[in-house]
Amino acid sequence: MPQRRPLGWFPVRRGPRRQERRGDAPEYSLDPRADHEEQAPPVQQSVIDAAIYVDGRRTGAPADLSDLAELHRRTYARQGAMAWVGLYRPSAAQLVAAAEEFGLHELAVEDAIVAHQRPKLERYGQTLFVVLKAARYLDEEEEVRFGEVHVFTGPRFVLTVRHAEAPDLTAVRRRLEDDPGLLALGPEAVLYAIMDSVVDGYAPVVAGLQNDIDEIETQVFDGDPAASRRIYELSREVIEFQRAARPLLSMHRSLAEGFDRYGTDEELRRHLRDVADHATTVAERVDGFRQMLQGILQVNATLVSQRQNEEMRRLTEASYQQGENTKKISAWAAILFAPSLIAAVYGMNFTHMPELHWVFGYPMAVVLMVGLSLTLYAVFRMRDWM
């Protein structure tokens, strides 16, 4: 086991006080002495479970983390001894206290404190630091909820830091305790079980996203105006899911490269390769979902454009018909206006007015009205107004 370091082994960062910097950046001083004024709760309050395992069987579970570390030091010389500590949403001071017991690298601890890390795998000497993104599909909300877990594995210890409800590491611990042969393979077996749980949790998410995509296709072809918004929201979830699943492929390659160097058991290698196969399947499905959504978005844009063009055509036809009707009404109004004008002239009661006492005055007025109306009718007919 790495030698336990003194309390102040983290570098002290000079600069503004911690409470003055929280609004500026998520990363702040990791010096545990900076938390003394805040009176942080003891690390035991964030411990979900802690136990010593020898040959895959639980031999002790002290309530105090320092007692567990002491027990771990006493059993460290025994072949197959391993400590496994699970923390749930620890504060910075709590995580620093736990890290001191196992001599973790300050950069890895800083990432675990800040959280919201991308999935990754990094080695710090004999210690392996792994960040995993778990995912859950919520049927009622029809959305994907993501969680984050950090795993530190050393030669004889495992420290897990969970920042969300998923994955359920209690179930992972029970599974391994029911299989002492697998748990006896050491910290890498615990890492395998956690990765396997995370990847298995992706299956319901894949099924839920597939169902959502099928529903969106129906919405698009039914002309639902809400389809565009749902495509956008689902695309964001698929991208986030892709960011969680795809890094697992490179992580498994990194683990495979260290099989021979770190003497990984052959049976454990098979288990890890099985997880890699499942992760590859998930990554391929997610890539397919993203391409499908891009295609659906293009189809939706095409259908919306077609509907708009059809609507514009109908509006144009309606406007043309209105214009035709207006021309006909205007033509008849002009035809009827000519006789009315003539009749209005002869309807004026003036004493000295030509044609009033003429014998052919009335026939002339009638002929004039009929002739002018027929002339206007012929003109409008020639211009297709009638």
C-alpha positions, 0 to 999 in steps of 0.5 A: 500500500502507498505510504500514508502522507501527512495531513498537509500533503496537498499543495497550498495555492496562494491567492484569494480566499476560497469563499471569494473565488467560488463565483469565479471558477469551479476549482478552488484550493484543495488544502484541507486546512482551508476548510477548518473554518467551515467545520465540515462534517466528518467523512463518515457521514458520506460513507455508504459502505466500507469493508475489508475483503480477504479472498473475496469475502468480507472480513470487517466493516469498521464504522470509522474510516480511520479504523478501516484504514488501520485494519487495511494496513494490518491485513495489507501483507496478506495475499488477497486483502482489499479495502472498498470504500463507497462515498456518496456526494462527499464535500471537499473536506470529506473527500480530502480526508478519505484521499489522505488515507489512501494517498491519492494524487491531488489532481485526481482528487481535484477532479472528483471534488469539482465533478462534472467531468468527462468519462476518462481513465487516467493512471497515477503510478499504481493508482487508476482513476476512472470517471463513468457517466451512468444514464437512466431513462425516465418513462414519465418525463421521456428524458434521459437523466445522467449520473456520475461516479468516480472510481479510484483503484490501487493495488489493494483498495477501491474508493468510489465517489458517487455524485448521483443516484445512478449507478446503484453501487450497493447492487454492484457490491452485493453482486460481487459479494455473492461471487467471491471468486470474482471479487478475489481477483482484486480492485480490477474486478470491482472496476469491471463490475462497476463498468458492467453495471453502467453499460448494462444501464445503457440498454433501457436508455437505448430502448427508450430513445428508439421508442422516442425516435419512432414516435417522432417519425409519426409526428413528422409525417402527421404534420405535428408542429411540435415535432421540431422542438421534440427533435431538437430536445431529443438530439441534445439527449442523444449527443449527451448520451454519446459523450457518456458512451463513446469514451468507454471504447478508448477506456477499454483499449487503455485497460487492454494495453495494461493487461500484460503489464499489470498481470490482469487475470485471464478470466477478468480479461474476458469479462472486460472484453465482454463489457467492451463489446456491449459498450461498442454496441451501445456506441454504434446504436447511439451514432445511428440515433444521431444520424437518424435524427439528422435525417428526420430533421431534414425530412421534417424541414422538407415536409414543412417547406412543402406544406408552406408551398402548398399553402402559398399555392392555395393563397395564390389561387384564392387571390387570383379567383378574387381578382377575377371576381373583382374584374367581373363585378367592375365590368358589370358595374361599368356597363350598368353605370353608362345607362344610369348616367344617360338616364340621370342626364335626361332626368334633370328638370330643366326648362331649356334642355335639348331633346326634351320635346323632340319626337325622337328624343326617347328612342335616341336615349334608349338606343344610346344606353343600349349601344353604350352598354353593348360596346362596354360589354364587347370591350370587357369581353375582349379583355377577358373581364367577362 
